[in-house]
Every structure is written in structure tokens, then in C-alpha cells.
Amino acid sequence: MKKIFKYLSIMLLIGLISACALGCSNEEGTPEASDQDNEEKPTYIVAFEATFPPFESKDEETGEFVGFDIDLIKAIGEEEGFDVELMEMGFDGIVASVKTGNVDLGVSGLTIDEERLESVDFSTPYYHSALGIVVRADDDTIKDVDNLKGKKIAVQIGTTGAKFARTIEDAQVTDYDQVTDAFLELKNGGADAVVNDHPVNLNYIKGHEKDYKTVGDTLESEYYGIAIKKGNTEVLNKINSGLEKLKEKGKYAELYKEWFDVEPPEYLPGEENA
């Protein structure tokens, strides 16, 4: 009897050990498969300044951030498998934040220029812009850039418009945190003109024709790019790849027409005659 009991005990112990081993094996395998199936997408923090329509602004009704830049970076994220976290900040702090790594991307109508290229890398150009001049609707004294000599010019701080205005002979240039404040100063008579990106000027004037008008030819031609921390080729390649995919699929043209009411130039994203 004792031998039978001993035999049964041994068989029960062997069964328990086998069951445990099988269970442990399954437990080890399950998370690995789960990790592969549910691998989290990276999230990139995107800096922008929200008073620059139609590129970025805040919808007064919904409170959501909208614009060409906002839709574009989200579409790139969908193509390249990353999520976007929007971070609003002052325009003059965007490049510095990308440079230090406090944010991953700067997407805010950023002109690609030599000074900024010393601090950050830029994507393939995604928009071809130019500077323009805005004056009060009843001002017939300023007709082009030559008439800005010695005038009071309002600009947004940190922009290429601010830089250009300071090259005008004897101009009195005042910086404002937001371009909307520059336009308001012009309307109130505190400035004679605003020098700013031409598409933004046109967007702002729409519906305010009794207050403002554009004058003269557009000034310096410039390209917008997405700013990335210097040397981060992994993210840079993702952004450029995403832009190319959006172009091939027609999504870039779709977004461009939605926000600017015209077809994009064939060379965008990219440079003319490149």
C-alpha cells in the first residue's frame, strides 16, 4: 500500500512540474507576441505659433488648432507611423527649442535660411513663399518698398520679414510677438506698414479690405521647411519620406488646394528648377 501511495505521489509531482513548466513557457511567449502586435508608435512634439493663418491658427468655435501646417504634419505622421503632439509657443522660440531637443519638430511657416541652418536641419521645402507689404487702405503714399525709407514698420519678432525690414534705410522697425498685433498697430496708426509673409498677408486682409491693402511686388522669395534637430537623420528621413509619399498619393495637392484654393506648383515638395 505504501508503495502504491509513494508511486501516486511521484506521478502527481511530475504532473505538477510539467504543468508549471508549460505555463511558464506560455507566459514567457505571450508578452513577446503582444509587444510585437501592440508596439507603440513614437510621439513627436511639434512646436508652432498659432497666429499665422492659413498655416496655423486656433479655430474660435472648436478651440482646435487648424491650418495647412497642422494637417500636413499629421498626414506625414500617418504615412510614417508616428503620432503628433502639438505645442504652441512664441515664434521666436521655435528654432531654439528644436535645437536644444525640447521639441522634436518645428512646423510653423519657417523659412529655410542660412542663419537657421546653423542651428537646425530642414526638410525638403514644402511651400514656396515671399515677403509682402501691407499698408492702410486709405494710404496712397506708400506704393512699393522704396517708399518705406524712414517709415515705421511693424513686424513679427524672429521672422524673415523682421530681418528684411531692418535692411530698409532709416526704417523704424518694431517687433511684435504675434503678427496680428502688428496688423492692429498698423490699423491704429502706430505703424506705416507691415512687412510679413505674403500668403499670410492675403489671408489676414480677406474680410478686412476697408482697413488694409497690399502694395508693390512681392519681395524676397523663400521656402518653408520643417525644422529638425541637427544630426537627427532618422527623423529627417521620415519627414522627407512622408512628404514624398503624400506627393505621390495626391494628398499633398489635396491639402494645398483645401487651404490655398489653387493647385500647388509641380515641384512642391521640393525646389523650383532643382
FITORLUM-508245 format. One record per residue: residue number from 1; residue in one letter; y, z, x of N, C-alpha, C in turn. Coordinates in Angstrom, 3 decimals. Each point is the difference from the previous one (the first is absolute). Layout:
<atoms>
(NUM A (Y Z X) (Y Z X) (Y Z X))
...
</atoms>
This chain:
<atoms>
(1 M (-1.215 0.000 0.836) (1.215 0.000 -0.836) (1.243 0.000 0.855))
(2 K (-0.072 0.843 1.058) (1.149 0.076 0.897) (0.244 -1.342 0.683))
(3 K (-1.123 -0.701 0.338) (0.152 -1.302 0.668) (0.658 -1.010 -0.929))
(4 I (-0.419 0.048 -1.294) (0.597 -0.929 -0.964) (1.487 0.277 -0.161))
(5 F (0.374 1.306 -0.102) (1.406 0.376 -0.167) (0.826 -0.436 1.214))
(6 K (-0.608 0.221 1.195) (0.683 -0.389 1.229) (0.204 -1.500 0.044))
(7 Y (-1.031 -0.762 -0.442) (0.077 -1.466 -0.007) (1.111 -0.475 -0.946))
(8 L (0.053 0.604 -1.196) (1.020 -0.389 -0.975) (1.402 0.315 0.508))
(9 S (0.133 1.124 0.677) (1.321 0.395 0.544) (0.480 -1.002 1.039))
(10 I (-0.962 -0.429 0.855) (0.352 -0.964 1.040) (0.435 -1.316 -0.626))
(11 M (-0.735 -0.455 -1.019) (0.326 -1.275 -0.655) (1.354 0.084 -0.706))
(12 L (0.293 1.147 -0.618) (1.290 0.192 -0.677) (1.143 -0.042 1.007))
(13 L (-0.206 0.645 1.157) (1.032 0.021 1.041) (0.267 -1.396 0.526))
(14 I (-1.073 -0.778 0.211) (0.146 -1.375 0.472) (0.782 -0.826 -1.014))
(15 G (-0.283 0.211 -1.289) (0.701 -0.732 -1.051) (1.478 0.330 -0.028))
(16 L (0.320 1.272 0.156) (1.413 0.415 0.013) (0.751 -0.609 1.171))
(17 I (-0.666 -0.002 1.185) (0.634 -0.564 1.200) (0.254 -1.490 -0.184))
(18 S (-0.960 -0.709 -0.576) (0.136 -1.445 -0.225) (1.120 -0.289 -0.976))
(19 A (0.067 0.800 -1.073) (1.045 -0.209 -0.999) (1.372 0.245 0.594))
(20 C (0.075 1.039 0.824) (1.286 0.322 0.642) (0.432 -1.117 0.927))
(21 A (-0.980 -0.501 0.785) (0.317 -1.079 0.946) (0.478 -1.238 -0.729))
(22 L (-0.658 -0.328 -1.123) (0.390 -1.170 -0.786) (1.386 0.186 -0.590))
(23 G (0.272 1.211 -0.500) (1.310 0.289 -0.573) (1.094 -0.082 1.035))
(24 C (-0.248 0.570 1.154) (1.007 -0.036 1.079) (0.276 -1.424 0.419))
(25 S (-1.103 -0.799 0.067) (0.186 -1.396 0.386) (0.894 -0.726 -0.982))
(26 N (-0.209 0.253 -1.296) (0.820 -0.653 -1.026) (1.443 0.465 0.069))
(27 E (0.207 1.294 0.261) (1.349 0.542 0.076) (0.776 -0.609 1.155))
(28 E (-0.713 -0.230 1.123) (0.664 -0.593 1.157) (0.369 -1.443 -0.260))
(29 G (-0.833 -0.725 -0.756) (0.237 -1.414 -0.239) (1.058 -0.251 -1.049))
(30 T (0.088 0.849 -0.998) (0.899 -0.240 -1.125) (1.470 -0.044 0.381))
(31 P (0.517 0.985 0.759) (1.420 -0.061 0.355) (0.354 -1.240 0.801))
(32 E (-0.938 -0.426 0.874) (0.289 -1.176 0.818) (0.215 -1.225 -0.882))
(33 A (-0.896 -0.160 -0.976) (0.140 -1.127 -0.914) (1.267 0.142 -0.828))
(34 S (0.266 1.261 -0.399) (1.198 0.252 -0.816) (1.261 -0.323 0.774))
(35 D (0.013 0.380 1.287) (1.167 -0.275 0.840) (0.258 -1.488 0.100))
(36 Q (-1.077 -0.769 0.107) (0.160 -1.444 0.119) (0.516 -0.606 -1.293))
(37 D (-0.500 0.534 -1.135) (0.381 -0.567 -1.282) (1.406 0.405 -0.407))
(38 N (0.399 1.234 0.409) (1.274 0.542 -0.472) (1.003 0.210 1.141))
(39 E (-0.082 -0.837 1.000) (0.916 0.121 1.128) (1.442 -0.147 -0.487))
(40 E (0.827 0.983 0.321) (1.366 0.012 -0.493) (0.857 -1.037 0.724))
(41 K (0.858 -0.640 -0.767) (0.944 -0.950 0.591) (1.096 0.773 0.715))
(42 P (0.529 -0.535 1.105) (1.136 0.657 0.643) (1.244 -0.121 -0.872))
(43 T (0.889 0.945 0.129) (1.268 -0.030 -0.717) (1.131 -0.131 1.016))
(44 Y (0.832 -1.011 -0.175) (1.137 -0.214 0.896) (1.282 0.452 -0.692))
(45 I (0.774 0.807 0.704) (1.286 0.460 -0.520) (1.044 -1.073 0.280))
(46 V (0.664 -0.452 -1.051) (0.944 -1.113 0.091) (1.416 0.500 -0.281))
(47 A (0.872 -0.132 0.987) (1.391 0.429 -0.145) (0.858 -1.134 -0.541))
(48 F (0.929 0.354 -0.888) (0.911 -0.994 -0.565) (1.233 0.717 -0.535))
(49 E (1.041 -0.774 -0.291) (1.245 0.533 -0.567) (0.235 -0.714 -1.328))
(50 A (0.135 0.776 -1.079) (-0.165 -0.557 -1.348) (1.273 -0.493 -0.676))
(51 T (1.006 -0.413 0.767) (1.193 -0.577 -0.643) (0.246 -1.407 0.537))
(52 F (-1.073 -0.773 0.090) (0.083 -1.312 0.625) (-0.718 -1.045 -0.862))
(53 P (0.359 -0.075 -1.286) (-0.658 -0.989 -0.867) (0.406 -1.419 0.385))
(54 P (-0.892 -0.974 -0.169) (-1.291 0.076 -0.689) (-1.171 0.387 0.893))
(55 F (0.279 0.505 1.199) (-1.080 0.345 0.917) (-0.589 1.374 -0.303))
(56 E (0.856 0.976 -0.259) (-0.474 1.307 -0.410) (1.109 0.737 -0.765))
(57 S (-0.409 0.600 -1.106) (0.921 0.792 -0.808) (-0.824 0.893 -0.915))
(58 K (0.690 0.847 -0.741) (-0.676 0.911 -0.922) (0.273 -0.439 -1.430))
(59 D (-1.068 -0.216 -0.749) (0.135 -0.387 -1.397) (0.587 1.172 -0.786))
(60 E (1.151 -0.221 -0.627) (0.691 1.076 -0.694) (-0.782 0.517 -1.197))
(61 E (-0.802 -0.826 -0.608) (-0.758 0.413 -1.178) (-1.284 0.739 0.356))
(62 T (-0.739 -0.532 0.958) (-1.303 0.590 0.336) (0.070 0.984 1.161))
(63 G (1.049 -0.108 0.831) (0.096 0.841 1.182) (-0.868 -0.475 1.150))
(64 E (-0.675 -1.139 -0.180) (-0.873 -0.541 1.044) (0.783 -0.895 0.953))
(65 F (-0.499 -0.073 1.226) (0.614 -0.883 0.993) (-0.542 -1.411 -0.199))
(66 V (0.904 -0.954 -0.024) (-0.380 -1.391 -0.257) (0.707 -0.917 0.990))
(67 G (-0.468 -1.244 0.077) (0.655 -0.988 0.844) (-1.000 -0.883 0.726))
(68 F (0.518 -1.035 0.609) (-0.842 -0.949 0.727) (-0.756 0.685 1.130))
(69 D (0.709 0.803 0.793) (-0.653 0.692 1.116) (-1.099 0.935 -0.490))
(70 I (0.270 0.712 -1.092) (-0.976 0.952 -0.530) (-1.264 -0.730 -0.448))
(71 D (0.184 -1.077 -0.763) (-1.157 -0.769 -0.466) (-0.750 -0.648 1.159))
(72 L (0.760 -0.457 1.002) (-0.622 -0.690 1.128) (-0.890 0.931 0.807))
(73 I (0.486 1.183 0.339) (-0.813 0.889 0.838) (-1.214 0.519 -0.780))
(74 K (0.138 0.181 -1.309) (-1.156 0.407 -0.800) (-1.039 -1.112 -0.054))
(75 A (0.455 -1.233 -0.107) (-0.925 -1.140 -0.025) (-0.713 -0.146 1.341))
(76 I (0.710 0.222 1.092) (-0.628 -0.038 1.330) (-1.063 1.089 0.093))
(77 G (0.312 1.193 -0.520) (-0.963 1.091 0.007) (-1.266 -0.339 -0.764))
(78 E (0.138 -0.675 -1.116) (-1.169 -0.411 -0.781) (-0.870 -0.979 0.775))
(79 E (0.650 -0.907 0.729) (-0.755 -0.985 0.784) (-0.684 0.632 1.207))
(80 E (0.664 0.963 0.621) (-0.496 0.543 1.266) (-0.668 1.368 -0.125))
(81 G (-0.093 0.513 -1.230) (-0.759 1.231 -0.214) (0.706 1.273 0.406))
(82 F (1.278 0.116 -0.284) (0.689 1.277 0.222) (0.899 0.321 -1.191))
(83 D (0.230 1.297 -0.187) (0.895 0.467 -1.049) (1.404 0.180 0.561))
(84 V (0.981 0.005 -0.884) (1.403 0.104 0.400) (0.610 1.266 -0.584))
(85 E (0.629 0.786 0.857) (0.779 1.162 -0.442) (1.468 -0.277 0.322))
(86 L (0.813 -0.118 -1.027) (1.404 -0.342 0.186) (0.812 1.236 0.377))
(87 M (0.882 -0.161 0.985) (0.879 1.095 0.415) (1.436 -0.515 0.088))
(88 E (0.837 0.441 -0.916) (1.402 -0.415 -0.017) (0.784 0.795 1.037))
(89 M (0.882 -0.676 0.711) (0.852 0.665 0.985) (1.243 -0.833 0.253))
(90 G (0.953 0.549 0.739) (1.193 -0.747 0.372) (-0.357 -1.199 0.856))
(91 F (0.694 -1.105 -0.219) (-0.340 -1.228 0.704) (0.065 0.167 1.516))
(92 D (1.008 0.729 0.462) (0.190 0.126 1.450) (-1.074 0.851 0.664))
(93 G (-0.882 0.644 -0.785) (-1.063 0.813 0.587) (-1.362 -0.665 -0.001))
(94 I (-0.092 -1.194 -0.586) (-1.313 -0.632 -0.168) (-0.623 -0.411 1.332))
(95 V (0.732 -0.731 0.817) (-0.553 -0.469 1.276) (-0.376 1.183 0.889))
(96 A (0.840 1.026 0.035) (-0.297 1.184 0.814) (-1.269 0.696 -0.482))
(97 S (-0.206 0.041 -1.314) (-1.196 0.649 -0.550) (-1.263 -0.781 0.330))
(98 V (0.095 -1.324 0.004) (-1.147 -0.826 0.403) (-0.273 0.189 1.495))
(99 K (1.054 0.029 0.784) (-0.135 0.143 1.458) (-0.715 1.295 0.377))
(100 T (0.342 1.096 -0.668) (-0.583 1.302 0.339) (-1.352 0.229 -0.663))
(101 G (-0.383 -0.874 -0.927) (-1.273 0.154 -0.676) (0.046 0.914 -1.207))
(102 N (1.196 0.404 -0.428) (0.118 0.817 -1.204) (-0.402 -0.790 -1.247))
(103 V (0.154 -1.317 0.066) (-0.489 -0.890 -1.056) (-0.763 -1.128 0.681))
(104 D (-0.817 -0.700 -0.769) (-0.811 -1.076 0.573) (0.713 -1.349 -0.008))
(105 L (0.797 -0.223 -1.058) (0.634 -1.309 -0.177) (1.422 0.168 -0.500))
(106 G (0.855 -0.944 0.389) (1.337 -0.099 -0.557) (0.096 -1.303 -0.768))
(107 V (0.207 0.075 -1.319) (0.057 -1.196 -0.838) (1.244 0.127 -0.866))
(108 S (1.123 -0.532 0.501) (1.254 0.241 -0.705) (1.043 -1.058 0.345))
(109 G (-0.382 -1.262 -0.103) (0.935 -1.059 0.352) (0.496 0.136 1.427))
(110 L (-0.918 0.304 0.917) (0.360 0.233 1.399) (0.085 -1.321 0.763))
(111 T (1.178 -0.285 0.500) (0.178 -1.199 0.812) (-0.640 0.187 1.369))
(112 I (-0.722 -1.013 0.438) (-0.587 0.012 1.343) (1.088 -0.363 0.996))
(113 D (0.379 0.940 0.853) (0.993 -0.308 1.032) (-0.400 0.670 1.318))
(114 E (0.672 -0.398 1.058) (-0.386 0.455 1.339) (0.099 1.509 0.142))
(115 E (1.025 0.589 -0.572) (0.176 1.449 0.117) (-1.151 0.756 -0.649))
(116 R (-0.396 -0.410 -1.189) (-1.102 0.674 -0.680) (-1.336 -0.262 0.685))
(117 L (-0.152 -1.180 0.592) (-1.240 -0.332 0.691) (-0.220 0.868 1.239))
(118 E (1.041 0.644 0.471) (-0.160 0.941 1.102) (-0.688 1.285 -0.454))
(119 S (0.069 0.265 -1.308) (-0.544 1.251 -0.541) (-1.308 -0.173 -0.757))
(120 V (-0.163 -1.129 -0.682) (-1.180 -0.212 -0.850) (-0.498 -1.432 0.139))
(121 D (-1.198 -0.241 -0.482) (-0.523 -1.354 -0.127) (0.258 -0.485 -1.426))
(122 F (0.022 -1.312 -0.163) (0.206 -0.575 -1.325) (-1.125 -0.967 -0.349))
(123 S (-0.265 -0.074 -1.287) (-0.970 -0.952 -0.519) (0.550 -1.415 0.068))
(124 T (-0.832 -0.953 -0.398) (0.470 -1.354 -0.265) (1.162 0.077 -0.998))
(125 P (1.072 -0.765 0.201) (1.107 0.027 -0.972) (-0.484 -0.350 -1.409))
(126 Y (0.490 0.765 -0.988) (-0.418 -0.267 -1.387) (1.160 -0.412 -0.899))
(127 Y (1.234 0.039 0.536) (1.145 -0.445 -0.799) (1.084 -0.521 0.932))
(128 H (0.640 -1.115 -0.410) (1.085 -0.604 0.779) (1.311 0.299 -0.713))
(129 S (0.851 0.766 0.663) (1.226 0.461 -0.630) (1.220 -0.453 0.808))
(130 A (1.164 0.488 -0.405) (1.251 -0.249 0.703) (1.004 1.035 -0.485))
(131 L (1.038 0.194 0.772) (1.075 0.904 -0.411) (1.004 -0.749 -0.868))
(132 G (0.726 0.751 -0.821) (1.022 -0.603 -0.846) (1.169 0.951 -0.213))
(133 I (1.070 -0.532 -0.563) (1.228 0.763 -0.225) (0.246 0.122 -1.503))
(134 V (0.346 1.201 -0.430) (0.380 0.253 -1.391) (1.410 0.589 -0.021))
(135 V (0.826 -0.504 -0.929) (1.358 0.526 -0.192) (0.201 0.270 -1.487))
(136 R (1.144 0.594 -0.337) (0.300 0.201 -1.417) (0.239 -1.344 -0.680))
(137 A (-0.331 -0.063 -1.267) (0.074 -1.264 -0.745) (1.410 -0.572 -0.044))
(138 D (1.020 0.864 0.042) (1.392 -0.473 -0.095) (0.667 -0.211 1.354))
(139 D (-0.789 0.094 1.086) (0.559 -0.165 1.350) (-0.109 -1.460 0.431))
(140 D (1.152 -0.654 0.175) (0.016 -1.393 0.458) (0.493 -0.133 1.438))
(141 T (0.129 1.126 0.681) (0.493 -0.041 1.380) (-1.128 -0.133 1.015))
(142 I (-1.184 0.464 -0.369) (-1.154 -0.081 0.910) (-0.916 -1.104 -0.484))
(143 K (-0.132 -1.045 0.815) (-0.813 -1.160 -0.380) (-1.203 -0.196 0.914))
(144 D (0.064 0.552 1.211) (-1.129 -0.113 0.926) (0.120 1.078 1.063))
(145 V (-0.891 -0.037 0.982) (-0.065 1.060 1.011) (1.272 0.072 0.840))
(146 D (0.706 -1.118 0.176) (1.227 0.015 0.793) (1.081 0.857 -0.634))
(147 N (-0.049 0.140 -1.321) (1.000 0.795 -0.710) (-0.298 1.495 0.038))
(148 L (-1.103 0.386 0.636) (-0.345 1.426 0.081) (0.633 0.705 1.193))
(149 K (0.696 -0.720 0.847) (0.647 0.613 1.159) (1.006 1.055 -0.464))
(150 G (-0.158 1.205 0.549) (0.918 1.087 -0.326) (-0.225 0.620 -1.374))
(151 K (-1.045 -0.417 -0.717) (-0.243 0.492 -1.355) (-0.909 1.238 0.008))
(152 K (0.007 0.715 -1.123) (-0.891 1.141 -0.202) (-1.323 -0.511 -0.562))
(153 I (-1.075 0.250 0.734) (-1.306 -0.516 -0.389) (-0.966 1.162 -0.243))
(154 A (-0.638 -0.009 -1.154) (-0.998 1.018 -0.334) (-1.392 -0.547 0.272))
(155 V (-0.857 0.818 0.613) (-1.353 -0.429 0.360) (-0.976 1.146 -0.223))
(156 Q (-1.289 -0.343 -0.036) (-1.026 1.034 -0.045) (-0.387 0.369 1.419))
(157 I (-0.092 1.288 0.268) (-0.264 0.485 1.350) (-1.345 -0.507 0.528))
(158 G (0.000 -0.398 1.262) (-1.236 -0.404 0.665) (-0.449 -1.421 -0.265))
(159 T (0.787 -0.773 -0.749) (-0.415 -1.360 -0.360) (0.559 -1.028 0.981))
(160 T (-0.561 -1.203 -0.063) (0.537 -1.083 0.819) (1.382 -0.416 -0.509))
(161 G (0.263 0.233 -1.284) (1.334 -0.259 -0.529) (1.025 0.902 0.650))
(162 A (-0.358 1.262 0.214) (0.894 0.946 0.671) (0.256 -0.428 1.439))
(163 K (-1.059 -0.464 0.646) (0.139 -0.449 1.392) (0.908 -1.229 0.084))
(164 F (-0.213 -0.957 -0.915) (0.807 -1.222 0.016) (1.464 0.312 -0.296))
(165 A (0.256 0.873 -0.969) (1.378 0.319 -0.382) (0.796 0.538 1.178))
(166 R (-0.674 0.695 0.895) (0.683 0.583 1.152) (0.337 -1.029 1.081))
(167 T (-0.466 -1.227 -0.176) (0.377 -1.064 0.943) (1.261 -0.729 -0.472))
(168 I (0.469 0.302 -1.202) (1.179 -0.674 -0.553) (1.266 0.641 0.561))
(169 E (0.877 -0.816 0.470) (1.208 0.468 0.692) (0.828 0.944 -0.876))
(170 D (0.272 1.183 0.558) (0.861 1.014 -0.626) (-0.474 0.474 -1.370))
(171 A (-1.239 -0.253 -0.340) (-0.512 0.453 -1.294) (-0.168 1.516 -0.005))
(172 Q (0.308 0.602 -1.145) (-0.174 1.438 -0.187) (-1.278 0.198 -0.825))
(173 V (-1.072 0.363 0.683) (-1.319 0.038 -0.622) (-0.377 1.434 -0.367))
(174 T (-0.421 0.186 -1.251) (-0.444 1.314 -0.473) (-1.446 -0.100 -0.467))
(175 D (-0.835 0.934 0.507) (-1.417 0.030 -0.353) (-0.240 0.870 -1.227))
(176 Y (-0.939 -0.441 -0.833) (-0.420 0.772 -1.167) (-1.519 0.114 0.010))
(177 D (-0.502 1.133 -0.488) (-1.446 0.218 0.000) (-0.730 -1.022 -0.858))
(178 Q (0.620 -0.394 -1.104) (-0.621 -0.947 -0.921) (0.942 -1.174 -0.234))
(179 V (-0.576 -1.185 -0.132) (0.828 -1.188 -0.186) (0.741 0.059 -1.330))
(180 T (-0.561 0.705 -0.981) (0.691 0.153 -1.286) (1.321 0.739 0.173))
(181 D (0.041 0.939 0.946) (1.252 0.717 0.267) (1.031 -0.919 0.642))
(182 A (-0.471 -0.929 0.825) (0.907 -0.971 0.619) (0.625 -0.901 -1.055))
(183 F (-0.807 -0.457 -0.948) (0.523 -0.838 -1.081) (0.995 0.776 -0.870))
(184 L (-0.287 1.254 -0.256) (0.896 0.819 -0.810) (1.342 0.196 0.700))
(185 E (-0.047 0.196 1.311) (1.236 0.149 0.768) (0.835 -1.278 -0.071))
(186 L (-0.655 -1.135 0.045) (0.695 -1.273 -0.138) (0.650 -0.108 -1.370))
(187 K (-0.741 0.315 -1.028) (0.516 -0.076 -1.367) (1.210 0.896 -0.191))
(188 N (-0.038 1.180 0.607) (1.083 0.967 -0.163) (1.199 -0.262 0.897))
(189 G (-0.070 -1.042 0.831) (1.123 -0.371 0.844) (0.039 0.669 1.351))
(190 G (-1.037 0.779 0.339) (-0.035 0.664 1.299) (-0.448 -0.908 1.124))
(191 A (-0.522 -1.156 -0.348) (-0.419 -0.988 0.997) (0.402 -1.380 -0.486))
(192 D (0.148 -0.917 0.947) (0.373 -1.376 -0.335) (-1.211 -0.890 -0.189))
(193 A (-1.132 0.379 0.598) (-1.197 -0.835 -0.068) (-1.236 0.821 0.329))
(194 V (-1.136 -0.519 -0.409) (-1.307 0.536 0.383) (-0.731 -1.096 0.751))
(195 V (-0.578 0.341 1.149) (-0.870 -0.926 0.735) (-1.410 0.559 -0.100))
(196 N (-0.891 -0.799 -0.567) (-1.343 0.502 -0.309) (-0.954 -1.183 -0.151))
(197 D (-1.277 0.283 -0.139) (-0.993 -1.061 -0.164) (0.274 -0.805 -1.276))
(198 H (0.049 -1.313 0.154) (0.416 -0.889 -1.087) (-0.841 0.136 -1.273))
(199 P (-1.343 0.050 0.075) (-0.766 0.118 -1.258) (0.283 1.295 -0.739))
(200 V (0.268 1.062 0.723) (0.338 1.279 -0.638) (1.376 -0.091 -0.644))
(201 N (0.929 -0.675 0.691) (1.330 -0.224 -0.583) (-0.106 -0.719 -1.346))
(202 L (-0.769 -1.081 -0.023) (-0.143 -0.784 -1.230) (-0.610 0.828 -1.122))
(203 N (-0.998 0.813 0.351) (-0.647 0.837 -0.999) (0.967 1.035 -0.563))
(204 Y (0.834 0.567 0.866) (0.927 1.038 -0.449) (1.114 -0.583 -0.871))
(205 I (0.483 -1.167 0.369) (1.103 -0.618 -0.735) (-0.421 -0.429 -1.397))
(206 K (-1.282 -0.361 -0.159) (-0.491 -0.462 -1.298) (0.298 1.057 -1.063))
(207 G (0.793 -0.377 -0.978) (0.403 0.934 -1.040) (1.296 0.721 0.306))
(208 H (0.521 -0.185 1.237) (1.266 0.625 0.396) (1.002 -1.050 0.499))
(209 E (-0.078 -1.190 -0.586) (0.849 -1.105 0.469) (1.487 0.271 -0.197))
(210 K (0.353 0.867 -0.923) (1.423 0.317 -0.214) (0.542 0.879 1.122))
(211 D (-0.901 0.594 0.780) (0.415 0.903 1.084) (-0.133 -0.615 1.388))
(212 Y (-0.997 -0.857 0.202) (-0.316 -0.486 1.345) (-0.233 -1.510 0.032))
(213 K (0.098 -0.549 1.207) (-0.399 -1.388 0.246) (-0.366 -0.150 1.467))
(214 T (-0.838 -0.975 0.293) (-0.309 -0.319 1.390) (0.965 -1.076 0.481))
(215 V (0.303 0.008 1.285) (0.901 -1.013 0.571) (-0.570 -0.520 1.316))
(216 G (0.396 -1.219 0.340) (-0.390 -0.590 1.271) (-1.467 -0.362 0.077))
(217 D (-0.364 -0.551 1.135) (-1.398 -0.335 0.260) (-0.765 1.256 0.381))
(218 T (-1.326 -0.062 -0.118) (-0.795 1.113 0.505) (0.162 0.059 1.517))
(219 L (-0.145 1.188 0.517) (0.235 0.220 1.428) (-1.326 -0.075 0.757))
(220 E (-0.266 0.947 0.862) (-1.158 -0.092 0.880) (-1.316 -0.076 -0.774))
(221 S (-0.833 -0.972 0.382) (-1.344 -0.126 -0.575) (-0.899 1.065 0.614))
(222 E (-0.881 0.581 -0.820) (-0.867 1.059 0.506) (-1.308 0.051 -0.789))
(223 Y (-1.021 0.573 0.643) (-1.309 0.145 -0.632) (-0.315 1.480 -0.211))
(224 Y (-0.640 0.289 -1.136) (-0.499 1.350 -0.250) (-1.441 0.097 0.468))
(225 G (-0.345 1.176 0.533) (-1.373 0.267 0.392) (-0.379 1.431 -0.354))
(226 I (-1.283 0.293 0.046) (-0.502 1.353 -0.246) (-0.113 0.709 1.341))
(227 A (0.622 1.168 0.113) (0.036 0.732 1.264) (-1.249 0.857 0.166))
(228 I (-0.580 -0.051 1.211) (-1.205 0.746 0.337) (0.237 0.691 1.346))
(229 K (-0.595 1.159 0.197) (0.163 0.712 1.267) (-0.443 -0.879 1.159))
(230 K (0.787 0.008 1.069) (-0.284 -0.850 1.158) (-1.400 0.257 0.532))
(231 G (-0.731 -1.071 0.233) (-1.331 0.095 0.575) (-1.125 0.221 -0.989))
(232 N (0.327 0.197 -1.276) (-1.047 0.217 -1.003) (-0.499 -1.355 -0.504))
(233 T (-0.795 -0.640 0.837) (-0.460 -1.359 -0.311) (-0.953 -0.033 -1.185))
(234 E (-0.727 1.101 -0.233) (-0.930 0.034 -1.129) (0.745 -0.180 -1.318))
(235 V (1.075 0.772 -0.179) (0.776 -0.094 -1.242) (0.779 -1.309 -0.038))
(236 L (0.560 -0.405 1.128) (0.743 -1.255 0.063) (-0.881 -1.178 -0.418))
(237 N (-1.220 -0.029 0.501) (-0.923 -1.091 -0.352) (-0.358 0.026 -1.485))
(238 K (-0.149 1.203 -0.556) (-0.294 0.114 -1.431) (1.151 -0.580 -0.836))
(239 I (1.221 0.344 0.374) (1.161 -0.460 -0.768) (0.112 -1.523 0.083))
(240 N (-0.135 -0.540 1.205) (0.098 -1.458 0.154) (-1.143 -0.725 -0.703))
(241 S (-1.186 0.577 0.071) (-1.145 -0.584 -0.698) (0.237 0.015 -1.513))
(242 G (0.530 1.114 -0.498) (0.276 0.102 -1.423) (1.028 -1.004 -0.467))
(243 L (1.055 -0.188 0.786) (1.021 -0.996 -0.337) (-0.595 -1.404 -0.067))
(244 E (-0.852 -0.312 0.942) (-0.618 -1.323 0.038) (-0.913 -0.212 -1.219))
(245 K (-0.768 1.028 -0.355) (-0.886 -0.105 -1.162) (0.797 -0.182 -1.288))
(246 L (1.106 0.747 -0.114) (0.835 -0.126 -1.201) (0.590 -1.403 -0.108))
(247 K (0.355 -0.571 1.144) (0.534 -1.366 0.000) (-1.075 -0.989 -0.439))
(248 E (-1.198 0.127 0.570) (-1.091 -0.930 -0.304) (-0.413 0.072 -1.474))
(249 K (0.036 1.187 -0.582) (-0.435 0.189 -1.378) (1.098 -0.274 -1.023))
(250 G (1.227 -0.228 0.484) (1.108 -0.263 -0.908) (0.679 1.249 -0.538))
(251 K (-0.467 1.169 0.430) (0.578 1.251 -0.492) (1.410 0.214 0.550))
(252 Y (0.217 -0.389 1.253) (1.337 0.144 0.585) (1.013 -0.810 -0.802))
(253 A (-0.336 -1.250 -0.299) (0.895 -0.861 -0.782) (0.242 0.587 -1.387))
(254 E (-1.038 0.582 -0.576) (0.118 0.608 -1.333) (1.017 1.138 0.015))
(255 L (-0.098 0.869 1.001) (0.937 1.123 0.112) (1.412 -0.487 0.300))
(256 Y (0.109 -0.996 0.855) (1.307 -0.547 0.384) (0.717 -0.560 -1.233))
(257 K (-0.725 -0.772 -0.798) (0.596 -0.591 -1.208) (0.370 1.079 -1.020))
(258 E (-0.812 1.031 -0.065) (0.272 1.087 -0.952) (1.324 0.689 0.308))
(259 W (0.296 0.185 1.286) (1.181 0.783 0.368) (1.230 -0.852 0.323))
(260 F (-0.200 -1.277 0.364) (1.145 -0.819 0.398) (0.202 -1.240 -0.863))
(261 D (-0.899 -0.224 -0.940) (0.115 -1.110 -0.952) (-0.017 -1.379 0.653))
(262 V (-0.505 -0.091 1.213) (-0.134 -1.297 0.681) (-1.313 -0.005 0.779))
(263 E (-0.440 -1.201 0.347) (-1.175 -0.126 0.862) (0.350 0.411 1.426))
(264 P (-0.916 0.637 0.714) (0.293 0.365 1.393) (-0.049 -1.217 0.907))
(265 P (0.743 0.013 1.104) (-0.150 -1.073 0.993) (-1.448 -0.065 0.480))
(266 E (-0.472 -1.193 0.309) (-1.403 -0.185 0.372) (-0.381 0.777 1.262))
(267 Y (0.962 0.242 0.869) (-0.328 0.643 1.277) (-0.169 1.518 -0.119))
(268 L (0.400 0.577 -1.130) (-0.139 1.446 -0.167) (-1.384 0.341 -0.575))
(269 P (-0.609 1.123 0.462) (0.416 0.829 1.133) (-0.111 -0.772 1.312))
(270 G (0.993 0.174 0.851) (0.089 -0.717 1.258) (1.434 -0.395 0.250))
(271 E (0.228 -0.759 1.061) (1.345 -0.435 0.348) (0.154 -1.500 -0.205))
(272 E (1.178 -0.404 -0.351) (0.290 -1.412 -0.172) (-0.114 -0.715 1.338))
(273 N (-0.660 -1.153 -0.014) (-0.176 -0.819 1.218) (-0.763 0.731 1.100))
(274 A (-0.815 0.976 -0.401) (-0.768 0.756 1.007) (-1.167 -0.837 0.506))
</atoms>
